[in-house]
Amino acid sequence: MRWLAMLALVASSAWAQTPYEITVLFPAGTSADVTARMLADGMSKHLNQRVLVVNRPGAGGAIGYKHVASQKPDGNSLVWNSNSISTTYHSGQLAFDYQAFDPVARVLVESPVVAVRADAKWKTLNELIADAKARPKEMSVGHSGIGSHTHLCLTALFHTAGVEVNEVPFAAAQVVPSLIGGHVDALVQLPAALSGPVKQGQVRLLAAMIPQRDPALADVPTAVEQGVDVSLEAWRGIAAPRGTPKAVIAQLEDAIRQTVASPEFVKGAEHLGVRPAFMPAAQFGELIAKEDASIARLMQMMGLKK
């Protein structure tokens, strides 16, 4: 019994002293934050260890990326990364690119959407674009900050449509309130941040910027369907500082795989309008590299690349 008590004490001590930490690049309450906490809850059960979520917002994600990249590569410091690793780097806000991290696993994908207030006169994306064309640079459209994925989506959408709008960057937590409060005419955002306002009848979604309709947003037509050929699906996943041992990455990858497949995570994702989309480390790394090159070309074409 004494040995059992000692083992329990050792286990308790390890639990208390060495938590994993996931850095979220945006403030509490945002899409990134809510989904990261869902993941952390599941991972902690499978790792038998605390998994903490710490918000380190700012500069389109650059502050959080810099923090994690500077940490010891032991697997305890992780980043809830996204397409923003490329947009932040290529917009000149980050001195290093995705290669500063080792991929662990992709977790989910989201559909960037164009949203307006429910009482707005525009019922379709084409109506919004037609009005914007009639009033060059007058229509205000919000996004989550310079270099963010929503910024890239916004610019690509209206560039493709041949329209000039007034792009308005906000801190991530302020984007949706800015629309509801009437400070902007429209916005480009991720659906998890808009889930509540849509269900409450405050916001209308005009288009999703993905190749095919999202089952979670079945009533929302894609931009492609409406004649604007733009598709920029957002993903979120976990990465660790470069040089993290492969055995540690494998352990984390397995915990993520089990979490993403769990009924609790699937239900939570459905409620938020995001799609579980687990991808193992090797394949995830290939995706990031391929997409980074595509984003660089797109940002160069639009004059956003520094």
N, C-alpha and C positions, 0 to 999 in steps of 0.2 A: 504493500500500500504506500510505503514511504517513497519507493521508486516511482510509482504512478503519480504521486503528488509532485515529485521533482520534475518529471517529464511534462506534466501539465503546466508547471511554473515556467519551464524553459519555453514551451510553445507560446504561452501567454506573453512572455517577455519579447520573443521574436515578433509576435503580432504587434506589440506596442512600439517597438523600436525601428522597424524597417518597412514602413509603408511604401507602396508604389505611389507615384505622383503623376497624374495626367495634367499637363498644361493645356488649358483651353485659351484660344487666341482672342476670344470675345467675351463680353461681360455676362454676368449671371442673368438668366432669363431668356437669352438668345437661343436660336436654333442649335448652335454649336454647343452651348452649355447644357441644355436639356438632354440632348442625345448623348453627350459624354457621360453624364451622370447615370443614365440608363446602362451604358456599357460598364462603367465602374462598379455598379452594384452587382452585376453578374460576374465580372472578373474576380471580384473579391471572394466570392463563394468558391469558384473553381481553383483559385490560387491559395485559398485559406490564408489570406493576408489582406490587410486594409489596402484599398485603392482610393486615394484621395484625388479630388478634382480641384485644381487651383486656377483661377481666372487671371490671365496676364494679357489684357487687351492693349491695343494701340498700334498705330502705323500699319493698318491692314494685316496684322498678324506678325509683323517683324519683331516686336518686343518679345513675344512668346517664343518664337523660333530662335532668337538669339540666346535666350535663357537656357533652353533645353540643349542647344548645340554646345554650350559651354560646360555642361554637366559631365560627370564621370560616366563613361559608357558601361554601366553595370546593369542596366535594365530597370533601375528604379525610377529614372526620370524619363518620362514619355511625353510626346506631343500629340494632340488630337489634330492631326494635319488634314489638309484638304488641297484642292486646286490652288489655293492661295499661296502655297510654297512657290509656285511658278509665277503667278501674277505679281506677288510682292517682290520677287527677285527681279523680274524683267521690267518692273516699273521703277527700279532703282532704289527701293526702300530697304533692300536686304543685300548685304555684301557677299553672301554665299547662296548657292542653289540647293536643290534637293539632295545632292550628293553628300551634304553634310550629315545626312541621316541614313540609318538603315531601316528599310521598310519592315514592318511587323505583320500587318494585315489590313486590308480594306474592310470596312464595317458596313457601310450603307451608302446609298446614293439618293440624291434629291433633285427635284425638278425646279430650276429657277423659273419664276413666274412673273408676269406683268400684272400688277394689281392697281385698282382704282377704288375710290369710295363707292359704297353701294348706291348712293344717290347721284353718282356722276352720270353725265349724258352719254358717255361712250359705253356701248354694249359689246363691242367687238374690238379686236386689235386693229382691224382695218379702219374703223371709225376713229380710233385714237390717232393713228398715223395720218389719216387724211386731215384731221384738225391741226395736227402739228405741222404738216406741210403748209397749211394756210397761214400759220403764224410762226415763221422761223424763229427759233431760239426763245420763244415766249413760254412754251409749255415746260413746266418744271417737273423733273423726274428724279426721285431719290434713290440712293444706293448706300451700301454699307461702308463706304470709305475708299479713298484712292488706292488702287492696287488690289482691291478685293475682287472675288469672283463675280459678285453682283455688278461691280463697276464694269468689268470686262463684258459681261452679258448685255448690260444696258448699251454700252458703246457699240458693240457688235450688232445689236438689234437695229438701232436707229441708223447706223452707218449703212447696213445692208438695205434698209428701207429708203435710204437717200433723204433722211430727215435730220435737221438740226434742232436739238432741244437744249434746255438749260439743265445740265447735270448737276445735282445737288448731293454732295457727300455728307453723311451723318455718321456719328458713332453708332455702332450696330444696334444698340438697345433703343435708339431714338428713331430708327427708320420707320417702323410701323406707326408709332405715335405721330410722326410728322405727317403721315398721310391722313390718319383719322382726324387730326386736328386741323386739316386744311392748309398746311404749310407747303405741300407740294400737290401737283395734279395727279401724279401716278408714281409708282415705284417698281423697282425690280428687286425681288427678295426670294428667299427660300421658304417653302410652304410651312415648315414647322413653326416659324415665327408668325405666320399668318393664320394658323389653325383656329385659334380662339376668335379673332375678329371675323373670320369667314363664317364660322358657326353661329356667331352672334348677329349676323346680318349687317355688319359694318363695312365689309370689304367685298368686292367682286373681283374674281380672277379672269383676265381676258385671254391669257395664253401661257403655255408652258414651253420652255425652250429645250426640248428634248426630241429625239428622232420619232418616237411613237408615243401615243397617249399613256400616261401613267395610270395604272389601275387604281391607285389611291386618289387620283384626281380625274376620274373617268369623264366628268362633265366639262373638263377644261380642254379646249382644242389646242393643238400645238401651234407654234408660230409657222411651222412648215405648212400645215394644213391651210393656213390663212395667207399663204403666198410669200412669207418672209423666211428665207432659207437659212435659219440660224438654229443650231443645236449645240448647247454647252452644258451637258449634264454635270452636276456637282457631286463629288464624292467626299467621304470622310473616312479616315483610318488612323491607325496608330503607327508612329515611327519612333525610333530611339537614336541617341547620338551614334555617329559612325564609329564602328569598332566594338559594338556590343557583341558579346560572345554568341555564337550561333545557337548554342544549347539554351541560352536564356531567351533568345528570340523565339525558338521553337516552343518553349514553355508558354510564353505569352501568346503566341499565335494559337495554340491549342485552347487556352482559356477564352480567347476571343471567339474562336470557332464555336465552342460550346455555348457561349453566351448568346451569340447572334442566332443560333438555332433554337434557343429556349422559347417556350410559349409566352413568357413574360416580356421578353424583348420584342418578339413579333407583334404582340398586342400593343405595346407601347409605341412601336414604330407606325403601326396602322393608325393609331389615334393622332399622331403628329403629322401624318402624310409623308413619311419617308419610307424607303424600301430597304430592308435588310439585304446586303449584297456582299457576303463574306468572300474574300479573295486572299489566298495564302501569300506569304512574304515574297517568294520569287516572282510570282505572276504580278503581284502588286507593284513590285519594283519596275518591272517591264512597262506596266501601264503608266507609271509616273514619268519615266524617261520619254516614252513615246508622246505623251500628252504635253510634256514640257516643251518639246520641239514644236508642236503644233501651236501652243499658246504663244511662243516666241514669235512665230511667223505672223500670227493674227495680230498681236500687239504691235509688231513692226508695221504691218499694213495700215493699222488705225492710228499710227503716230503716238502710241502709248509706251513703246519700248525705249528705255534709257540706255 
